[in-house]
């Protein structure tokens, strides 16, 4: 028993990973901001542009320095993984299965503890959402109680392979370590600090990302 607790404590000493989920829309300054965030220490960028034409994703990837391609995961247009030597592909309700014969890093979105338990073993890592009330989608409320999350952690269902999504900000980030998550998925807390339609100055985005990095330990 004590050995298991010791192992758990050691595994959770490391800094939690920060994963940035893209806005659903493309915008002019996007590549510049993503590049700057990678330079600030962003771990992974998930390119999620539902219902978009692949040519726009290709253009964005072409604008990003090749040194960051190995830290990018795509949610659509899975052929981009090989074409740009990306990190991997992400499965969800829209795209629930990898291409036939796919070899590479896989991740998946899960929206319940049961779904997490049945999928985590087949994935390199998984998203669990919504852990807290969503910032980007006001009607999406937290799907779990604190006790449910702690129970899942004690059962080994939530561990370093599980990334928390939904309502992540500098205040909620520190709570995730106690739950045993390996990282956090950032969306609304960062992108709401930049007007994608008219913004040019993204200093607030960078400053806030530094705050998130500090909160992640």
Secondary structure, 3 states (H helix, E strand, C coil): CHHHHHHHHHHCCCCCEEEEECCCCCCCCHHHHHHHHHHCCCCEEEECCCCCCHHHHHHHHHHCCHHHHHHEEECCCCCHHHHCCCCEEEECCCCCCCCCCCCCEEEEEECCHHHHHHHHHHCCEEEECCCCCCCCCCCCCCCCCHHHHHHHHHCCCCCCCEEEECCCCCCCHHHHHHHCCCEEEECHHHHCCCCCCCCCCCHHHHHHHHHHHHHCC
